[in-house]
Amino acid sequence: MPEGPSILHLKHQLQPFKGKVVKHAGGYGDMPTEWLNGKKLLHIETWGKHLLLIFNNGTVRVHLGLFGDVVINER
């Protein structure tokens, strides 16, 4: 199960994307992602076991659950 240090490590790995514009967003299930396209990632924060990707028009909350895994620039 992901713990605090894992979330902080993920935040650190994502820092190069801060200030970048989202070209495409998606996931394993159906979710509204259109609102992210063309938006700039302003901040990356953590809150407990949650990773928060903050944009000017909303926030994406990521919870890795029991078997969470994040893939960056890969499929």
Secondary structure per residue as TSV (DSSP state, phi and psi in degrees):
chain	resnum	aa	ss	phi	psi
A	1	M	-	360.0	131.8
A	2	P	-	-62.2	134.8
A	3	E	-	-116.1	-179.3
A	4	G	H	-49.1	-50.0
A	5	P	H	-59.9	-35.0
A	6	S	H	-65.2	-41.1
A	7	I	H	-67.4	-41.2
A	8	L	H	-66.0	-36.7
A	9	H	H	-63.7	-42.7
A	10	L	H	-62.8	-42.7
A	11	K	H	-57.5	-43.7
A	12	H	H	-63.5	-41.4
A	13	Q	H	-64.2	-30.2
A	14	L	H	-85.3	-8.9
A	15	Q	G	-53.8	-37.5
A	16	P	G	-60.7	-17.5
A	17	F	G	-89.4	-10.1
A	18	K	T	-63.4	128.8
A	19	G	T	89.1	-6.1
A	20	K	-	-88.6	160.1
A	21	V	B	-98.6	136.1
A	22	V	-	-73.5	124.8
A	23	K	S	-92.1	-37.5
A	24	H	-	-155.8	139.0
A	25	A	-	-130.2	145.2
A	26	G	-	-170.1	-175.5
A	27	G	-	-166.1	-166.7
A	28	Y	S	-77.0	-28.8
A	29	G	S	-117.4	174.2
A	30	D	-	-69.8	129.4
A	31	M	-	-157.0	150.0
A	32	P	-	-73.7	114.1
A	33	T	-	-122.9	-5.9
A	34	E	G	-58.4	-34.2
A	35	W	G	-65.9	-15.1
A	36	L	G	-86.3	-26.8
A	37	N	T	-59.7	126.7
A	38	G	T	83.1	2.9
A	39	K	-	-96.6	147.9
A	40	K	B	-91.5	133.3
A	41	L	-	-75.2	114.7
A	42	L	-	-88.7	-46.0
A	43	H	E	-144.4	155.0
A	44	I	E	-127.0	120.7
A	45	E	E	-129.5	166.5
A	46	T	E	-122.9	151.9
A	47	W	E	-148.1	100.4
A	48	G	T	63.3	-122.8
A	49	K	T	-97.0	16.7
A	50	H	E	-105.6	140.9
A	51	L	E	-106.1	129.5
A	52	L	E	-114.1	121.9
A	53	L	E	-104.4	111.9
A	54	I	E	-103.4	124.7
A	55	F	E	-116.9	168.2
A	56	N	T	-70.5	-19.5
A	57	N	T	-112.9	10.2
A	58	G	E	161.4	177.8
A	59	T	E	-130.5	137.3
A	60	V	E	-99.6	124.0
A	61	R	E	-104.2	124.7
A	62	V	E	-115.6	124.9
A	63	H	E	-119.3	122.8
A	64	L	-	-79.0	-8.9
A	65	G	-	63.1	-154.4
A	66	L	S	-78.4	-33.0
A	67	F	S	-126.6	38.4
A	68	G	-	-65.4	147.0
A	69	D	-	-151.0	140.8
A	70	V	-	-123.1	132.2
A	71	V	-	-111.6	126.0
A	72	I	S	-112.0	118.6
A	73	N	S	57.9	32.8
A	74	E	-	-142.9	168.0
A	75	R	-	-111.1	360.0
